[in-house]
Amino acid sequence: MKYFRIFTLILVLTSTTMSAQIKKEWGSKFDYNVNLEEDPKVVLADNYGHYLMTAVNKHGMMAQHGIIMRKFDQKNNLVNTFTQDFPEKTMFTLYNYLGSYELGKDKIVIFIDGYSNKAKKKSIHRMIFDKTTDKFTSTLIVDYTFESISKSGTATVVASPNGTYFGIVYSKFSNRKIAEVDDCLVIDGKSFAEVWKKTITFPLEFYSGDVTMTNSGKLVFVKRVVEKGEKHSLYVVDATSEADKDLGAEIKISKPLAISIGTQDYLVAFNFKASLREASYSNIMLYDLNGGKILNNDKIDAFPGIKDIQDVKFNSVTVQNNQIELFTECKYKTGSKPSSAFPNDPKFNDPVYSFGAGMLIVMNTEGKVTKSMNLLPKVPFSNELVNNFGLLNIKGNYYLNTVAWGGDKNNEEYPVLYQLTSPNFILNVQNIQLPIAPYQYNSRIDGDFSGGYYVHQFMNYFQDSKKLLLAKYYSDGKVVFVSYTGVF
């Protein structure tokens, strides 16, 4: 297939003739509710074990709100499960899960937005799980008051790429007659002490879009106009200043990503002509925040053939070898499932969204695109658990966990691990120990663990023990972790 002419298959994870140096160790299968659990992450992993964290945030008659932490030992067996309800849980409280971030090797922080029409307030909490004690602690960060649920506003949490800062933005209710007011709070990523806070007000007819945070502690808002055909600009806020930044082009941007080159702040963002009503992601830009200008805005065929893109995700962003290396994928509708509200009525199916159409984009430090690769020609699964690919960066070499198509029967899928070597992404097979052999997912070589799908993003490597950690998901709602020792 033409998409795979840029790659050479260097590793297949399922082989009948495993090298003598390789040890493969399966854990026990455990239950996973793909319809209930959100944002799954392998966290707090080391040579002695790892955790799988998920969030549950279901409203209605069968409401469930909380965090699930599954603990696994070094043999990949589930040894304990810890659950914690969201803070201030009452029958009147609604919740938004605002994201989670690891704090070093021993802790993870989860941000929760709880809001209640009865209390007329929105409360932002942090929940911290400490693996040294296997305990949760919850702390109120800030309360905001509102008039009613319909006017309760929106809370957002963003983190700087280096983890130094967390930014909390509360956008109050606004419309064409009421200007948007945003309460901004920036806290230290280690101590959680307040770094700075201020309230900003957008002029009438303007409102905020996506927001990101720089490594220097600035909040950067996409500034939009109510009229859909109008271009975007930026609004940059820090402890001492606020500034409008014109993009210098008639464009709209999506999900800007803050990066640092040396000590300077930049943004990377997909963009398209302002006159277009729907996002087409026709260009990618590098914007100099200090200079207030676009350094370059190259055309790119991003996510070809994908319609109605819901979201864009940057899986990895690395600045090395005088270039910016971006691995990205998009989220879009890939199917449907029975409605949770009307499970027996096919007229009310819920959409299924998946991340797919993975890409590698390489830019130089002036923003010129020097390489663009489509990693897969299509999304492998209509499954909200399995991402398009997983990625490791080991000493500047990337290892891509995904699937390919081929074999002797019906062009079936099989799991592969690619190695891409920066800066030129030329194939290097010197450190790969597993033999080359394509097999389909339905092969029986894994014995009791045959079949299933590798959960691409569940991927870790432990340098000390030379262990590669992966996982499989099965259609009966089971997941299992497996480790390969001696792969690299």
Beta strands, then each sheet from edge to edge (+ up, - down):
strand 1: 23-26
strand 2: 30-31
strand 3: 37-46
strand 4: 49-58
strand 5: 64-73
strand 6: 78-85
strand 7: 93-103
strand 8: 107-116
strand 9: 121-130
strand 10: 135-145
strand 11: 154-159
strand 12: 165-171
strand 13: 181-188
strand 14: 194-201
strand 15: 206-213
strand 16: 219-225
strand 17: 233-237
strand 18: 242-245
strand 19: 251-261
strand 20: 264-273
strand 21: 283-288
strand 22: 293-299
strand 23: 311-320
strand 24: 323-337
strand 25: 350-364
strand 26: 369-374
strand 27: 390-394
strand 28: 397-406
strand 29: 412-421
strand 30: 453-454
strand 31: 460-462
strand 32: 467-473
strand 33: 478-485
sheet 1: 1+ 33- 2+
sheet 2: 1+ 33- 32+ 30-
sheet 3: 1+ 33- 32+ 31-
sheet 4: 3+ 4- 5+ 6-
sheet 5: 7+ 8- 9+ 10-
sheet 6: 11+ 12- 13+ 14-
sheet 7: 15+ 16- 17+ 18-
sheet 8: 19+ 20- 21+ 22-
sheet 9: 23+ 24- 25+ 26-
sheet 10: 27+ 28- 29+
end
